[in-house]
Amino acid sequence: MEQLFLFLGTIGAICFALSGLPQAVKSWKEGHSNGIATLTVILWLIGEICMLAYAIYFYITDLVLIINYTVNFLLVSVIFKYKFFKR
């Protein structure tokens, strides 16, 4: 049973980590993130930074969490960049 939940958690983490990918690619291609609210981007970035710090401090051995929040942070950073620094 534990393996089932580990599998489900891993699939969920992958889906969650990649959920920002379409927006990050779109922002990169278009050179802006105009279609997403400024407050959304700011809160998303702050949330990812805080959760990554939390996961590193409390769950450093849980690579699923660490990779998830690292990927999320990188993707939202791309969106943030093009929200405030348009090409």
ZATORZA-502020 format. One record per residue (C-alpha): residue number from 1; residue in three letters; x, y, z. Coordinates in nm, 2 decimals. Layout:
# ZATORZA-502020
{NUM 'ALA' {X Y Z}}
...
***
This chain:
# ZATORZA-502020
{1 'MET' {0.00 0.00 0.00}}
{2 'GLU' {0.29 0.24 0.08}}
{3 'GLN' {0.43 0.19 -0.27}}
{4 'LEU' {0.09 0.29 -0.42}}
{5 'PHE' {0.09 0.61 -0.23}}
{6 'LEU' {0.45 0.68 -0.31}}
{7 'PHE' {0.36 0.63 -0.68}}
{8 'LEU' {0.06 0.85 -0.66}}
{9 'GLY' {0.26 1.12 -0.47}}
{10 'THR' {0.53 1.11 -0.74}}
{11 'ILE' {0.27 1.14 -1.02}}
{12 'GLY' {0.10 1.43 -0.84}}
{13 'ALA' {0.44 1.60 -0.78}}
{14 'ILE' {0.53 1.57 -1.15}}
{15 'CYS' {0.19 1.70 -1.26}}
{16 'PHE' {0.22 1.99 -1.01}}
{17 'ALA' {0.58 2.07 -1.11}}
{18 'LEU' {0.49 2.08 -1.48}}
{19 'SER' {0.17 2.28 -1.44}}
{20 'GLY' {0.35 2.61 -1.49}}
{21 'LEU' {0.54 2.48 -1.80}}
{22 'PRO' {0.29 2.59 -2.06}}
{23 'GLN' {0.28 2.94 -1.92}}
{24 'ALA' {0.65 2.96 -1.89}}
{25 'VAL' {0.70 2.85 -2.25}}
{26 'LYS' {0.44 3.09 -2.37}}
{27 'SER' {0.59 3.38 -2.18}}
{28 'TRP' {0.94 3.29 -2.31}}
{29 'LYS' {0.82 3.27 -2.68}}
{30 'GLU' {0.61 3.59 -2.66}}
{31 'GLY' {0.86 3.78 -2.45}}
{32 'HIS' {0.60 3.89 -2.19}}
{33 'SER' {0.35 3.75 -1.94}}
{34 'ASN' {0.07 3.99 -1.99}}
{35 'GLY' {-0.21 3.73 -1.97}}
{36 'ILE' {-0.15 3.65 -1.60}}
{37 'ALA' {-0.23 3.88 -1.31}}
{38 'THR' {0.07 4.05 -1.14}}
{39 'LEU' {-0.05 3.95 -0.79}}
{40 'THR' {-0.08 3.59 -0.91}}
{41 'VAL' {0.29 3.59 -1.02}}
{42 'ILE' {0.41 3.76 -0.71}}
{43 'LEU' {0.22 3.53 -0.47}}
{44 'TRP' {0.32 3.22 -0.67}}
{45 'LEU' {0.69 3.31 -0.66}}
{46 'ILE' {0.68 3.39 -0.29}}
{47 'GLY' {0.49 3.06 -0.22}}
{48 'GLU' {0.75 2.86 -0.42}}
{49 'ILE' {1.04 3.02 -0.24}}
{50 'CYS' {0.89 2.96 0.10}}
{51 'MET' {0.79 2.60 0.02}}
{52 'LEU' {1.13 2.52 -0.12}}
{53 'ALA' {1.30 2.65 0.19}}
{54 'TYR' {1.05 2.45 0.41}}
{55 'ALA' {1.11 2.13 0.21}}
{56 'ILE' {1.49 2.17 0.22}}
{57 'TYR' {1.49 2.23 0.60}}
{58 'PHE' {1.24 1.96 0.70}}
{59 'TYR' {1.24 1.71 0.42}}
{60 'ILE' {1.59 1.73 0.26}}
{61 'THR' {1.59 1.35 0.20}}
{62 'ASP' {1.25 1.37 0.01}}
{63 'LEU' {1.37 1.42 -0.34}}
{64 'VAL' {1.02 1.42 -0.48}}
{65 'LEU' {0.94 1.74 -0.28}}
{66 'ILE' {1.27 1.90 -0.34}}
{67 'ILE' {1.26 1.85 -0.72}}
{68 'ASN' {0.90 1.95 -0.73}}
{69 'TYR' {0.95 2.29 -0.56}}
{70 'THR' {1.27 2.35 -0.75}}
{71 'VAL' {1.11 2.30 -1.09}}
{72 'ASN' {0.81 2.51 -0.98}}
{73 'PHE' {1.05 2.79 -0.87}}
{74 'LEU' {1.24 2.78 -1.20}}
{75 'LEU' {0.92 2.79 -1.41}}
{76 'VAL' {0.76 3.07 -1.21}}
{77 'SER' {1.09 3.26 -1.23}}
{78 'VAL' {1.06 3.26 -1.61}}
{79 'ILE' {0.70 3.39 -1.58}}
{80 'PHE' {0.81 3.65 -1.33}}
{81 'LYS' {1.09 3.77 -1.55}}
{82 'TYR' {0.87 3.82 -1.85}}
{83 'LYS' {0.60 3.98 -1.64}}
{84 'PHE' {0.83 4.26 -1.52}}
{85 'PHE' {1.11 4.26 -1.78}}
{86 'LYS' {0.94 4.23 -2.12}}
{87 'ARG' {1.15 4.17 -2.43}}
***
